[in-house]
Amino acid sequence: MVASDKTRSFVPLAIAVLTVSDTRSLEEDRSGDVLRDRLTAAGHTLAARAVVPDEVERIRGQVDAWSRDPAVDVILTTGGTGFTGRDVTPEAIEPLFEKRMDGFSAVFHRISYDKIGTSTLQSRATAGVVNATYVFVLPGSPGACRDAWDGILAAQLDYRHRPCNFVEIMPRLDEHLRRGASITV
């Protein structure tokens, strides 16, 4: 049964928000605003926020830099997940994934289907772990950002969420790095 364990204390996370857009600035970034507002309302901290154009190297560079910053626990991106020629966010970020989170896309699409039907097929939302940092790649619409936060991220980024959550396994995300290169699978 899904529940919140009231015996556990809330653990605030430092979350960075990256908007991928050729046309938006921070002042016009409604999707980034939705994510900022929801994560801070939940008790987390906005670690950083930026807007980059739909360019693979710029997107990849920002995500890689934040994933190496010990002051960032989670990265949320918004934008660039569609099928047009300029939509390159998954191509930019997926090669960085050490671990893919296939279930995120499946659950996101189920939630999205309930709201927008088969139009959810036009999103390539994805997630994974980069340098022991969670990275969630969300569509660019404010509605999709609300759905992802409210339907998935709010619970999974809350240490009190039961039966399990992402926060409780964060200290072990880099186990493969600590074991050393001598171990082979």
LUMVOKE-838542 format. One line per 10 residues: number of its first residue (from 1); for each residue x, y, z of N, C-alpha, C, O. Coordinates in pm, 1 decimal, padded with zeros to 6 digits. Layout:
N
NUM	X:Y:Z:X:Y:Z:X:Y:Z:X:Y:Z | ...
This chain:
185
1	00083.2:-00117.4:00000.0:00000.0:00000.0:00000.0:00088.6:00125.1:00000.0:00186.6:00132.5:00074.1 | 00053.4:00222.4:-00083.3:00125.2:00348.7:-00090.8:00085.8:00435.2:00027.5:-00032.5:00453.0:00056.7 | 00187.2:00489.2:00095.4:00159.8:00572.1:00212.7:00277.0:00664.3:00239.3:00382.0:00654.4:00175.9 | 00257.3:00752.8:00333.0:00363.6:00840.3:00379.2:00396.5:00800.1:00522.3:00308.0:00793.4:00607.5 | 00524.1:00773.4:00548.3:00569.9:00730.5:00679.9:00595.6:00854.2:00765.2:00698.1:00920.7:00749.7 | 00503.8:00884.5:00854.0:00513.3:01004.9:00938.1:00624.4:00996.3:01042.1:00655.9:01096.3:01106.7 | 00684.9:00877.7:01059.5:00796.0:00866.2:01154.7:00927.3:00912.4:01092.6:01025.8:00932.9:01163.6 | 00929.3:00928.6:00961.7:01049.2:00975.3:00892.1:01043.8:01127.1:00875.2:00936.8:01185.0:00856.5 | 01159.1:01189.3:00881.9:01168.0:01333.3:00858.1:01182.0:01360.2:00708.6:01241.4:01281.0:00635.4 | 01126.9:01472.2:00664.8:01142.9:01514.1:00525.9:01290.0:01545.8:00500.6:01355.3:01607.0:00585.1
11	01342.4:01505.2:00385.7:01480.7:01533.6:00346.5:01475.5:01626.1:00224.9:01440.9:01581.7:00115.4 | 01509.1:01753.3:00242.6:01505.6:01844.1:00128.2:01620.1:01814.5:00031.1:01733.1:01788.2:00072.3 | 01589.1:01819.2:-00096.5:01688.0:01795.9:-00200.7:01719.6:01926.4:-00271.7:01638.6:02019.0:-00271.8 | 01836.9:01933.3:-00331.6:01877.6:02047.1:-00413.7:01850.8:02008.5:-00559.2:01914.5:01918.3:-00613.6 | 01756.6:02077.7:-00620.6:01709.1:02040.7:-00754.1:01737.2:02153.9:-00852.7:01701.1:02269.1:-00828.5 | 01802.3:02119.6:-00964.5:01830.3:02215.8:-01071.4:01726.1:02198.9:-01181.4:01683.4:02087.2:-01210.2 | 01685.7:02308.8:-01242.1:01585.5:02308.0:-01349.0:01647.2:02367.6:-01474.8:01694.1:02481.4:-01475.6 | 01646.0:02287.3:-01581.7:01700.3:02329.8:-01710.8:01588.2:02332.5:-01813.7:01523.3:02230.9:-01838.8 | 01566.2:02448.6:-01872.7:01468.3:02461.6:-01980.1:01543.0:02462.3:-02112.5:01639.1:02536.9:-02131.0 | 01497.3:02378.2:-02203.7:01557.7:02368.9:-02336.6:01462.3:02435.8:-02434.1:01351.4:02387.8:-02457.5
21	01507.4:02548.2:-02491.2:01420.9:02623.9:-02581.7:01502.5:02722.6:-02663.7:01595.6:02785.6:-02613.6 | 01466.1:02734.6:-02790.1:01526.6:02835.6:-02876.9:01456.8:02969.7:-02863.8:01508.7:03071.3:-02910.0 | 01338.8:02971.2:-02801.1:01256.9:03092.0:-02802.4:01228.2:03150.6:-02664.7:01190.0:03267.2:-02655.4 | 01245.4:03074.1:-02558.1:01209.8:03123.2:-02424.7:01330.8:03176.8:-02349.4:01444.1:03132.8:-02369.2 | 01302.8:03273.2:-02262.6:01401.3:03322.4:-02167.1:01350.6:03285.7:-02027.8:01238.6:03236.1:-02014.8 | 01430.0:03308.8:-01924.3:01384.3:03279.6:-01787.8:01256.0:03354.4:-01754.6:01169.7:03301.7:-01684.3 | 01243.1:03476.5:-01804.6:01124.7:03557.3:-01774.9:00998.5:03501.0:-01839.0:00888.4:03526.9:-01790.5 | 01012.0:03425.0:-01946.3:00897.2:03371.0:-02019.7:00882.6:03220.3:-02002.5:00807.0:03156.7:-02076.0 | 00952.6:03164.0:-01908.5:00961.4:03018.4:-01893.3:00854.2:02965.2:-01798.5:00880.5:02943.6:-01680.2 | 00734.4:02944.5:-01850.2:00623.4:02897.8:-01766.4:00645.8:02756.7:-01714.1:00611.5:02727.6:-01599.5
31	00702.3:02669.2:-01795.1:00726.3:02531.6:-01750.7:00831.8:02526.5:-01639.8:00815.6:02454.6:-01541.1 | 00938.4:02602.1:-01656.6:01039.6:02611.3:-01551.2:00981.9:02670.5:-01423.9:01018.0:02629.8:-01313.5 | 00891.3:02767.8:-01440.1:00824.4:02827.0:-01323.2:00740.1:02722.8:-01249.9:00740.3:02718.1:-01126.9 | 00667.9:02638.9:-01325.4:00585.8:02533.7:-01264.1:00674.5:02442.2:-01180.1:00642.0:02412.0:-01065.3 | 00786.3:02398.4:-01237.4:00875.4:02307.8:-01164.9:00935.5:02376.1:-01041.8:00939.9:02317.4:-00933.7 | 00981.2:02499.4:-01058.5:01036.6:02574.4:-00944.9:00933.9:02588.4:-00833.5:00963.4:02562.5:-00716.8 | 00813.5:02629.4:-00870.4:00710.3:02651.3:-00770.2:00674.1:02521.7:-00697.2:00656.5:02521.9:-00575.3 | 00663.2:02412.6:-00770.6:00624.5:02286.7:-00707.8:00735.9:02230.4:-00620.2:00709.1:02181.5:-00510.5 | 00858.3:02236.6:-00666.4:00965.9:02178.2:-00585.3:00990.4:02259.7:-00458.8:01019.4:02203.0:-00353.5 | 00979.1:02391.6:-00467.9:00998.8:02472.0:-00346.6:00879.3:02458.9:-00252.0:00897.1:02458.2:-00130.2
41	00758.2:02448.5:-00306.2:00640.1:02428.3:-00221.1:00649.2:02296.3:-00145.8:00597.9:02283.9:-00034.6 | 00715.0:02197.4:-00207.0:00730.8:02066.8:-00142.1:00839.5:02068.8:-00033.8:00850.6:01974.8:00044.9 | 00919.8:02176.3:-00029.9:01024.1:02186.5:00071.5:01165.1:02165.6:00019.8:01260.8:02168.5:00097.2 | 01179.1:02144.3:-00112.0:01311.3:02128.0:-00171.6:01370.7:02265.5:-00203.2:01302.8:02367.4:-00190.7 | 01496.6:02267.7:-00243.8:01567.1:02390.3:-00276.6:01596.1:02395.1:-00426.2:01636.1:02295.0:-00485.6 | 01575.8:02511.3:-00486.3:01615.1:02530.7:-00625.5:01766.0:02553.9:-00625.7:01812.5:02660.1:-00584.2 | 01842.4:02455.3:-00672.2:01988.3:02462.7:-00670.2:02042.4:02551.0:-00781.4:02142.1:02620.8:-00763.4 | 01976.0:02547.6:-00896.7:02019.0:02626.2:-01012.3:01906.7:02624.5:-01114.0:01818.6:02538.5:-01111.6 | 01912.2:02722.1:-01203.7:01813.0:02726.4:-01310.4:01876.4:02793.1:-01431.0:01947.9:02892.4:-01417.8 | 01849.4:02737.6:-01549.6:01906.3:02793.0:-01671.8:01815.1:02760.8:-01789.9:01731.2:02671.0:-01784.2
51	01834.7:02836.9:-01896.2:01771.0:02811.2:-02024.6:01883.4:02795.2:-02126.0:01973.5:02878.7:-02133.6 | 01877.8:02687.8:-02203.5:01974.5:02666.4:-02311.0:01898.4:02638.7:-02440.0:01785.6:02589.6:-02436.6 | 01960.7:02670.3:-02554.7:01893.6:02642.1:-02681.9:01891.4:02492.4:-02711.8:01961.5:02413.7:-02648.2 | 01809.8:02455.1:-02809.8:01796.8:02315.7:-02852.6:01922.4:02273.7:-02929.9:01917.7:02252.7:-03051.1 | 02032.9:02261.9:-02859.1:02161.1:02221.6:-02917.6:02221.5:02113.3:-02829.6:02240.4:02133.2:-02709.6 | 02251.7:01998.4:-02889.6:02297.4:01881.4:-02815.4:02411.6:01915.3:-02720.4:02405.1:01881.6:-02602.2 | 02514.2:01980.2:-02768.8:02632.0:02005.8:-02684.3:02601.7:02099.8:-02568.2:02655.6:02081.9:-02459.1 | 02516.6:02199.5:-02589.7:02480.4:02292.3:-02481.0:02398.6:02220.2:-02374.5:02422.8:02237.5:-02255.0 | 02301.9:02139.3:-02417.5:02218.6:02063.9:-02323.1:02306.0:01966.2:-02245.4:02303.6:01963.6:-02122.4 | 02383.0:01886.0:-02318.1:02468.6:01784.7:-02256.1:02569.7:01849.9:-02161.1:02593.8:01799.2:-02051.6
61	02627.1:01959.6:-02202.2:02726.0:02027.6:-02118.4:02667.7:02076.2:-01986.4:02730.4:02062.2:-01881.4 | 02547.2:02133.6:-01991.8:02484.7:02183.3:-01868.4:02446.5:02068.5:-01775.6:02470.8:02075.7:-01655.1 | 02387.2:01963.3:-01830.0:02348.6:01848.2:-01747.2:02472.7:01781.7:-01687.9:02473.4:01745.7:-01570.2 | 02576.0:01765.6:-01767.4:02699.2:01704.2:-01716.9:02760.2:01789.7:-01605.4:02801.5:01736.2:-01502.4 | 02766.2:01920.1:-01624.5:02823.0:02008.6:-01521.4:02743.8:02001.1:-01391.9:02802.3:01987.3:-01284.5 | 02611.8:02010.0:-01400.5:02529.3:02002.7:-01279.2:02540.2:01865.6:-01214.3:02539.8:01855.7:-01091.6 | 02550.0:01758.8:-01294.4:02557.5:01624.4:-01236.5:02688.8:01603.0:-01160.3:02696.3:01516.2:-01073.3 | 02789.4:01679.3:-01191.7:02919.3:01669.6:-01122.3:02929.1:01764.7:-01003.1:03025.4:01759.2:-00926.5 | 02830.6:01850.5:-00987.8:02828.1:01947.4:-00878.5:02768.9:01882.0:-00753.8:02652.4:01842.3:-00755.7 | 02845.6:01869.7:-00645.8:02792.3:01805.3:-00525.7:02676.1:01881.2:-00461.9:02608.3:01827.8:-00374.2
71	02652.7:02004.0:-00504.5:02541.5:02082.3:-00450.5:02410.9:02056.7:-00525.9:02309.7:02119.5:-00495.0 | 02410.7:01965.0:-00625.0:02290.9:01932.1:-00701.7:02259.7:01784.1:-00682.2:02343.4:01698.2:-00710.2 | 02138.4:01754.6:-00633.9:02095.0:01616.2:-00613.9:02013.6:01562.4:-00730.4:02021.7:01443.8:-00762.5 | 01935.1:01648.8:-00794.0:01841.7:01608.7:-00898.3:01840.6:01716.1:-01005.8:01852.5:01835.0:-00976.0 | 01826.2:01673.5:-01131.9:01813.5:01767.0:-01243.4:01681.1:01738.9:-01313.7:01651.6:01624.9:-01349.5 | 01602.0:01843.5:-01332.9:01478.7:01835.7:-01409.7:01498.1:01917.3:-01535.9:01532.6:02035.2:-01528.0 | 01476.7:01857.0:-01652.9:01479.4:01935.3:-01775.9:01338.7:01941.9:-01830.1:01257.6:01852.4:-01806.4 | 01309.9:02048.0:-01902.7:01180.4:02064.9:-01966.2:01203.3:02117.8:-02107.1:01275.0:02215.8:-02127.6 | 01141.0:02051.0:-02203.8:01151.5:02094.3:-02342.7:01238.1:02002.9:-02427.2:01328.7:01935.9:-02377.6 | 01207.8:02002.1:-02556.9:01289.3:01929.9:-02652.9:01266.5:01780.6:-02658.6:01354.1:01706.4:-02703.0
81	01148.2:01734.0:-02613.7:01122.6:01590.0:-02612.2:01029.5:01544.0:-02724.4:00989.2:01427.7:-02727.9 | 00995.6:01633.5:-02814.7:00903.8:01597.9:-02923.2:00976.2:01536.0:-03041.7:01083.6:01477.6:-03026.6 | 00916.3:01549.1:-03160.0:00969.7:01483.9:-03279.1:01017.8:01579.9:-03386.5:01060.3:01535.3:-03493.0 | 01012.5:01710.8:-03361.9:01058.6:01803.1:-03465.1:01210.4:01797.6:-03474.9:01277.4:01740.6:-03388.8 | 01262.4:01856.1:-03578.3:01406.8:01853.4:-03601.4:01488.6:01915.6:-03490.4:01602.2:01874.2:-03467.1 | 01433.6:02013.8:-03421.4:01507.1:02081.6:-03314.0:01490.5:02013.2:-03178.9:01557.7:02052.0:-03083.3 | 01404.3:01913.7:-03167.0:01383.0:01842.7:-03040.2:01492.7:01738.5:-03021.2:01485.7:01628.8:-03076.5 | 01595.1:01774.3:-02941.6:01713.5:01687.8:-02928.6:01751.2:01658.6:-02783.2:01860.0:01607.3:-02756.8 | 01662.2:01691.0:-02688.8:01699.2:01671.3:-02547.8:01727.7:01524.8:-02514.6:01830.0:01498.2:-02451.5 | 01644.2:01428.2:-02553.0:01679.0:01289.1:-02522.9:01812.1:01246.8:-02587.1:01891.4:01176.5:-02524.4
91	01836.5:01289.3:-02711.1:01962.7:01255.0:-02776.8:02082.5:01314.4:-02703.1:02189.8:01254.3:-02698.9 | 02063.5:01432.2:-02645.4:02172.1:01496.7:-02572.1:02201.0:01428.6:-02439.0:02316.9:01414.9:-02399.9 | 02096.4:01385.9:-02369.5:02112.7:01339.0:-02231.6:02124.5:01187.4:-02219.4:02200.9:01139.3:-02135.8 | 02052.5:01111.7:-02298.9:02054.1:00965.9:-02282.1:02193.7:00904.0:-02290.9:02220.1:00808.1:-02218.3 | 02285.3:00953.7:-02376.3:02419.4:00894.4:-02376.7:02495.4:00912.6:-02243.6:02592.7:00842.0:-02217.2 | 02450.2:01007.0:-02161.2:02512.8:01028.6:-02030.5:02463.3:00930.2:-01925.3:02528.5:00911.9:-01822.5 | 02348.9:00866.7:-01949.5:02288.1:00779.5:-01848.9:02379.3:00661.3:-01815.3:02423.0:00587.1:-01903.3 | 02406.5:00646.2:-01685.9:02472.0:00526.1:-01635.2:02367.4:00417.5:-01615.1:02393.8:00299.2:-01636.7 | 02250.0:00458.6:-01574.2:02135.3:00370.5:-01553.8:02013.4:00440.4:-01612.3:01990.4:00558.8:-01587.4 | 01935.8:00366.3:-01690.0:01810.6:00419.7:-01744.5:01697.4:00391.4:-01646.0:01700.3:00292.5:-01572.8
101	01600.0:00478.0:-01645.6:01483.7:00461.3:-01559.9:01361.9:00440.8:-01651.8:01277.4:00529.4:-01664.9 | 01354.5:00324.8:-01714.0:01249.4:00298.6:-01811.8:01109.8:00315.4:-01753.0:01018.3:00358.3:-01823.2 | 01092.2:00282.3:-01625.9:00962.0:00293.2:-01562.4:00910.6:00436.3:-01557.1:00789.4:00457.8:-01557.6 | 01000.2:00534.8:-01552.1:00955.6:00673.9:-01548.6:00874.1:00707.0:-01672.8:00765.0:00763.2:-01663.1 | 00926.9:00672.4:-01788.9:00856.8:00701.6:-01913.3:00721.7:00631.1:-01917.5:00621.4:00690.0:-01957.8 | 00719.5:00505.2:-01875.9:00594.3:00428.2:-01877.1:00489.0:00492.0:-01787.2:00373.8:00507.0:-01828.0 | 00527.0:00529.4:-01666.1:00431.2:00589.5:-01573.0:00391.2:00728.9:-01620.4:00274.2:00766.2:-01611.9 | 00488.2:00806.4:-01670.5:00455.1:00939.2:-01721.7:00350.5:00928.3:-01833.3:00253.3:01003.7:-01834.7 | 00370.2:00835.9:-01925.4:00275.6:00821.5:-02036.3:00138.1:00773.8:-01988.9:00036.3:00813.6:-02045.6 | 00134.1:00690.0:-01886.6:00004.9:00646.9:-01833.7:-00070.1:00765.2:-01774.5:-00189.3:00782.3:-01800.1
111	-00002.0:00846.1:-01696.4:-00063.5:00965.1:-01637.3:-00106.3:01062.2:-01747.7:-00217.1:01115.9:-01745.2 | -00019.0:01083.4:-01842.2:-00046.7:01174.7:-01952.2:-00163.9:01126.5:-02037.1:-00246.2:01207.2:-02080.5 | -00172.1:00997.4:-02060.8:-00281.6:00942.0:-02141.1:-00417.5:00974.1:-02079.0:-00514.0:01002.1:-02150.0 | -00424.0:00969.6:-01946.6:-00549.7:01001.3:-01879.0:-00593.1:01146.0:-01904.0:-00711.7:01177.4:-01894.4 | -00498.5:01233.4:-01935.8:-00530.5:01375.3:-01956.3:-00541.0:01414.2:-02103.4:-00628.9:01491.5:-02141.6 | -00449.8:01359.5:-02187.3:-00446.4:01404.9:-02326.8:-00460.7:01291.7:-02428.6:-00442.2:01312.6:-02548.5 | -00493.4:01173.1:-02380.6:-00516.1:01060.8:-02470.7:-00391.7:01022.0:-02549.2:-00279.7:01026.9:-02498.3 | -00414.0:00983.3:-02674.5:-00302.8:00932.7:-02754.5:-00200.0:01040.2:-02789.7:-00093.1:01006.6:-02840.6 | -00227.9:01166.2:-02764.9:-00128.6:01270.8:-02789.0:-00003.4:01251.0:-02704.8:00101.0:01308.5:-02735.5 | -00012.1:01170.3:-02598.6:00106.4:01142.9:-02516.4:00216.8:01075.9:-02598.4:00333.9:01081.9:-02560.8
121	00180.9:01012.8:-02709.3:00281.1:00948.4:-02794.5:00380.7:01048.4:-02851.7:00488.8:01009.4:-02895.9 | 00345.6:01176.8:-02851.3:00433.9:01277.5:-02908.1:00542.0:01323.9:-02811.8:00616.6:01416.6:-02843.2 | 00551.9:01261.2:-02695.3:00655.5:01295.4:-02597.8:00755.4:01181.3:-02584.4:00717.9:01064.1:-02581.3 | 00881.9:01217.1:-02576.6:00987.3:01120.0:-02550.6:01045.7:01143.7:-02411.5:01167.5:01142.7:-02393.5 | 00958.7:01164.9:-02314.1:01003.0:01183.3:-02175.3:01086.2:01062.7:-02134.0:01053.9:00949.1:-02168.6 | 01193.0:01088.1:-02060.2:01283.7:00981.6:-02019.2:01349.9:01021.3:-01888.0:01334.1:01134.2:-01841.6 | 01423.0:00929.6:-01829.1:01493.9:00959.6:-01704.6:01605.7:00858.9:-01685.7:01607.2:00752.0:-01746.7 | 01699.3:00895.9:-01599.3:01810.3:00807.6:-01567.8:01899.6:00869.7:-01461.9:01866.3:00971.0:-01400.5 | 02013.9:00805.8:-01442.5:02112.0:00851.9:-01345.2:02239.1:00890.9:-01420.0:02289.5:00814.7:-01502.5 | 02290.5:01010.4:-01390.3:02413.5:01061.3:-01449.3:02504.2:01104.7:-01335.0:02467.1:01192.2:-01256.8
131	02620.4:01045.9:-01324.4:02714.8:01080.9:-01217.4:02647.7:01078.9:-01080.8:02665.0:01170.4:-01000.2 | 02571.3:00973.8:-01056.0:02500.5:00953.5:-00928.6:02398.5:01063.9:-00900.0:02367.3:01091.4:-00784.1 | 02346.8:01126.9:-01005.7:02245.8:01232.4:-00996.2:02124.9:01191.5:-01079.2:02139.2:01151.8:-01194.9 | 02006.6:01201.0:-01020.9:01885.1:01171.1:-01096.9:01861.0:01281.4:-01199.6:01873.8:01399.9:-01169.1 | 01825.7:01240.6:-01322.1:01792.5:01335.5:-01428.2:01658.4:01293.6:-01489.1:01641.9:01180.4:-01534.5 | 01563.3:01387.2:-01489.0:01430.8:01363.7:-01544.6:01411.4:01457.8:-01662.5:01424.6:01579.3:-01648.2 | 01380.3:01402.1:-01778.3:01366.8:01477.8:-01902.7:01217.6:01487.5:-01934.0:01154.4:01389.8:-01974.2 | 01162.7:01607.6:-01914.7:01018.2:01630.5:-01925.5:00983.9:01710.8:-02049.9:01067.5:01786.1:-02099.9 | 00862.5:01695.9:-02100.3:00818.0:01780.1:-02211.0:00816.3:01927.9:-02171.7:00829.5:01962.9:-02054.4 | 00799.9:02013.3:-02272.2:00807.2:02156.5:-02248.9:00678.1:02224.6:-02210.7:00678.4:02345.9:-02189.4
141	00568.5:02153.6:-02200.9:00443.0:02220.0:-02165.6:00427.0:02227.9:-02013.9:00466.2:02135.7:-01942.4 | 00369.2:02338.1:-01964.6:00343.8:02348.1:-01820.6:00258.3:02232.8:-01768.3:00281.2:02183.8:-01657.7 | 00160.3:02189.4:-01847.1:00073.8:02079.0:-01804.6:00151.1:01950.1:-01785.6:00129.1:01878.2:-01688.1 | 00240.8:01920.4:-01877.0:00321.8:01799.1:-01865.1:00413.5:01807.4:-01743.9:00436.0:01706.9:-01676.4 | 00466.6:01926.1:-01715.6:00551.9:01942.9:-01597.2:00470.9:01924.0:-01469.1:00518.1:01861.7:-01374.0 | 00349.8:01977.5:-01466.8:00261.6:01956.0:-01351.2:00231.2:01807.6:-01333.4:00238.5:01755.2:-01222.2 | 00197.1:01740.1:-01443.3:00164.4:01597.9:-01436.2:00282.1:01515.8:-01385.0:00264.8:01428.2:-01300.3 | 00400.8:01543.7:-01435.7:00519.5:01468.4:-01392.8:00549.0:01492.8:-01245.4:00578.4:01399.0:-01171.2 | 00541.2:01620.1:-01202.4:00569.3:01649.6:-01061.7:00462.1:01589.2:-00970.5:00492.8:01516.2:-00876.3 | 00336.6:01621.2:-01000.2:00227.9:01579.6:-00912.5:00207.7:01427.9:-00912.8:00175.9:01369.4:-00809.3
151	00226.1:01364.4:-01028.2:00196.6:01223.0:-01040.4:00312.0:01128.9:-01010.8:00290.0:01010.6:-00984.8 | 00435.6:01180.1:-01014.2:00552.1:01092.7:-00995.3:00654.6:01153.1:-00899.7:00686.2:01095.2:-00795.7 | 00705.3:01269.0:-00936.3:00823.0:01323.6:-00867.9:00796.0:01366.3:-00724.8:00881.2:01346.2:-00638.3 | 00681.1:01424.0:-00697.3:00652.3:01468.1:-00559.8:00666.0:01352.4:-00461.9:00722.3:01369.7:-00353.8 | 00616.3:01236.6:-00497.4:00624.0:01119.3:-00408.0:00762.5:01057.2:-00409.1:00818.7:01028.1:-00303.5 | 00817.6:01036.7:-00527.5:00946.0:00966.0:-00535.0:01063.6:01048.1:-00483.7:01167.4:00991.6:-00449.5 | 01049.6:01179.5:-00477.7:01155.5:01265.2:-00422.1:01125.9:01302.6:-00277.3:01181.6:01399.2:-00225.1 | 01039.2:01226.9:-00213.2:01003.3:01247.9:-00072.4:01045.8:01124.1:00007.0:00993.0:01014.9:-00013.8 | 01139.6:01142.0:00096.1:01195.0:01032.3:00176.9:01088.2:00958.5:00257.0:01106.7:00842.0:00292.2 | 00977.9:01024.4:00285.5:00871.9:00963.7:00365.5:00781.2:00870.6:00284.1:00701.9:00795.9:00341.5
161	00792.5:00874.7:00152.4:00704.9:00794.2:00067.0:00736.3:00645.4:00081.9:00852.2:00604.2:00076.5 | 00631.7:00566.1:00100.6:00643.2:00420.8:00116.9:00566.7:00352.8:00006.4:00465.6:00408.6:-00036.3 | 00604.4:00240.5:-00042.6:00701.2:00149.0:00016.7:00846.6:00181.3:-00016.0:00936.5:00130.0:00050.7 | 00872.6:00264.9:-00116.8:01011.2:00301.1:-00145.6:01012.2:00433.9:-00220.4:00909.1:00479.5:-00269.9 | 01130.5:00495.5:-00227.9:01145.6:00624.4:-00293.5:01289.3:00640.1:-00339.7:01376.8:00563.4:-00299.4 | 01313.6:00739.1:-00424.0:01448.4:00761.7:-00476.6:01543.9:00816.0:-00372.1:01664.0:00790.2:-00380.0 | 01494.8:00889.4:-00275.8:01581.1:00955.1:-00178.3:01658.2:00852.5:-00094.9:01776.9:00871.0:-00068.2 | 01591.7:00745.6:-00054.2:01657.0:00648.6:00033.5:01770.5:00573.1:-00033.9:01857.5:00519.7:00034.9 | 01772.0:00567.2:-00168.1:01882.5:00497.8:-00234.5:01989.9:00592.5:-00287.7:02089.6:00546.5:-00343.5 | 01972.1:00722.0:-00271.8:02070.4:00818.4:-00320.5:02212.0:00791.5:-00270.0:02305.9:00802.1:-00348.9
171	02232.2:00757.4:-00143.4:02370.1:00733.9:-00097.5:02439.6:00616.8:-00167.9:02561.9:00604.6:-00161.0 | 02362.7:00531.0:-00235.2:02421.9:00414.0:-00299.2:02429.7:00425.7:-00451.4:02467.8:00329.2:-00517.6 | 02395.3:00539.6:-00507.9:02394.9:00554.3:-00653.0:02534.7:00544.8:-00714.0:02549.3:00510.8:-00831.4 | 02636.1:00574.7:-00635.1:02772.4:00571.8:-00689.6:02852.9:00449.8:-00643.6:02975.9:00452.0:-00648.6 | 02785.7:00344.6:-00599.4:02856.2:00224.3:-00553.1:02951.9:00170.0:-00658.0:03061.8:00126.0:-00624.1 | 02912.6:00172.3:-00783.7:02997.7:00119.1:-00889.6:03127.6:00198.9:-00901.3:03230.3:00144.2:-00941.6 | 03124.0:00324.7:-00867.2:03244.9:00406.8:-00872.9:03336.3:00378.8:-00753.5:03458.7:00380.8:-00766.3 | 03276.4:00353.1:-00639.2:03355.2:00327.2:-00518.8:03418.9:00188.9:-00517.1:03521.0:00169.4:-00451.1 | 03360.4:00091.9:-00588.8:03414.8:-00044.1:-00591.5:03545.1:-00050.0:-00669.6:03627.0:-00139.1:-00647.2 | 03564.5:00042.3:-00759.5:03688.4:00042.2:-00837.8:03672.2:-00027.4:-00970.8:03577.3:-00102.5:-00993.3
181	03765.6:-00001.1:-01056.8:03760.7:-00052.9:-01192.9:03798.9:-00199.6:-01202.0:03779.0:-00261.4:-01306.6 | 03852.9:-00256.5:-01096.3:03897.7:-00396.5:-01101.5:03784.8:-00497.2:-01099.8:03805.3:-00614.0:-01132.6 | 03665.4:-00453.4:-01061.9:03551.7:-00544.3:-01055.5:03482.8:-00546.9:-01190.7:03447.4:-00442.5:-01245.4 | 03464.1:-00665.4:-01243.6:03393.2:-00678.5:-01371.3:03266.5:-00758.9:-01348.9:03257.1:-00841.1:-01257.8 | 03172.3:-00733.3:-01432.4:03043.8:-00802.5:-01421.7:03031.7:-00901.7:-01533.8:02930.7:-00971.3:-01544.0
